[in-house]
Amino acid sequence: MSKDRIVCVEWEDACFNSGYYDKTTPKRYEPALTKTVGIVIKSTPTAVILGTDSWTDDEGKTDYRHCHTIPKKMIKKITELKG
């Protein structure tokens, strides 16, 4: 069994608000600070790709689903989780 690198990525995501702009609640329109926990599938110069589920198939190959591609320019912090 391979050692998976499980991390929590804190990053700023885009947000969406329908309706009219409400200047009395400016924080409502800021990027959403988001935390995503998953297994590092791949890290490139521009992004980190995480899978939130993984399994080994009948042939011993690991596969992933629920994959997130997070641009590195949006990442604030990556914390490796130990179990």
N, C-alpha and C positions, 0 to 999 in steps of 0.2 A: 504494500500500500504506500502510495506516495504521500509526502507531507504537503498538505494544502496550506497556503498562506491566506489566512482569514484576516480581513481588515475592516475597519470602520472608516469610511471616507466622508469627511465633512466638506460640503461644497455649496456654492451659491447657484440655485436653479432659477430659471425664469419663472415669473408668476403671471397670472391672468386674472383680471377683474373686469366683469362686465358692468355695463352701466356708465354713469357719468363720473367724472373725476371729483373726488371729495377732498378738498384741500384741508379739511379739519382732521383727517387721518392719513398723513403722509407716509407713515411706516407701512401702511397697507399696500403700497406700490413699490416697495423695495424688493430686491431679489429674496427668494425664500431660502433661508439657511436649512440645508437638508443633510441628513445622515443616511448613508447606505452601507449596509453590512453585507459582505459577500466574500467569495473565494476569488483571488486574483487569477484570472485566466491569462491575461496579457497586459503588459505595460509598454507603451510606445512613447516616443518623444512628445506626442500630443495628447494622449489619452490613457486612461486606465479602464480596463474591461473587467467587470466583475460578474460572476454567476452566483445567484442566491441558492441554487440547488445543484447538486452534482451526484452522479452515480456511476458505477462500473457495470458495463454491459457483459453479456455472456462470453465475449472474446477478451475481456480484461481491459477494454478501452474506457477511459473516463469521458463522460459527456456532461454538459452543463445546460441549464435552462434559466429563464428569467434573467437575461443578461443585460447589464447596464454599461453603456459606454459614457464615461464622464470625461469631458475635456479637461486637461490639466490646468488650463487658465482659469477654470471655475473652482478648482480644489483649494481649500483653505488648510486642510490638515488630513493626514492619513495616520491612523493608529493601528498597529498590528495587535491582534487579539490573541491571547494565549489561553489554552484550555487545559 
